[in-house]
Amino acid sequence: MKKFNNVIVRRPCKAMVEGITSGLYPGKPDYELALKQHDDYIAALKQCDVEVTVLEADERFPDSCFVEDPAVITRACAIIANPGAESRNGEKVEILKAIQQFFPEDKIEFIQEPGKLDGGDVMMVGDHFYVGLSARTNEEGIRQFGEILGKYGMTCSEVKLEEVLHLKTGVNYLENNNMLVSGEFVEKADFAKYNKVQIPEDEAYAANCIWVNDTVIVPEGYPAVLAAVQGLGYKTLIVDTSEYRKLDGGLSCLSLRF
């Protein structure tokens, strides 16, 4: 099934080694290795029948390679988010410039203060969007997001986060009613209607896989998750994200897919 035609990524900057981290995955990123892993990520995406737009590195924003957070792109419009981390808030201005190449002004919407929204808290399931209430996304941000979606015939619902940074840290939709779940999301009633594939605790990081046109990209080093995804019948590609993991970043964080 062809769903995505375009992907936007941004090259990691040298300052990424000073990016925000919870320390959950210790160590400082190796910049040269991060660049190689980013090359491999782009190569994997290109195998999924999409055009990849590669934005230049931006040294002003150490975390700017995680392009998923400053914007959400839907089938009908692009929504410029209002990231909750102050050091990242300026990224929305830069991602807007890229999105303007794909969407007319009347199809670009904005989350305004005091609303806060990180794209990593937004999971698209068809025309419904689950949004995590987190340290980076507040209720006003979710309210505005829902109001925008309503203009285009789409809906959203709030999911309260208790442990993880972003919603998609622990739950990701793979289309065809299949969902990878870990930790706090295993028993959440919000996702009861889906075919939930539970990720073992020691491979929880790999709950963050991405579906791109019937291929699922899986992080390297998580054999149980790889086997589970292949067991669902998907073609898989493997990309090492070890240096992004040190910044709490995963596969979905590194791209906008639409």
SULBELVEN-V403074 format. One record per helix or strand of 3 or more residues. SS is the DSSP state (~ for helix, > for strand). FROM is the first residue (numbers start at 0). LEN is the number of residues. Records with the same first field share a line. If there is no record, write none. Layout:
SS=FROM-LEN, FROM-LEN
This chain:
>=5-5, 50-5, 70-3, 77-3, 107-3, 121-4, 127-6, 154-6, 170-3, 177-4, 194-4, 209-3, 214-5, 234-5
~=13-5, 30-16, 85-3, 90-9, 104-3, 118-3, 138-13, 166-4, 182-3, 188-3, 200-7, 222-9, 241-4, 251-3
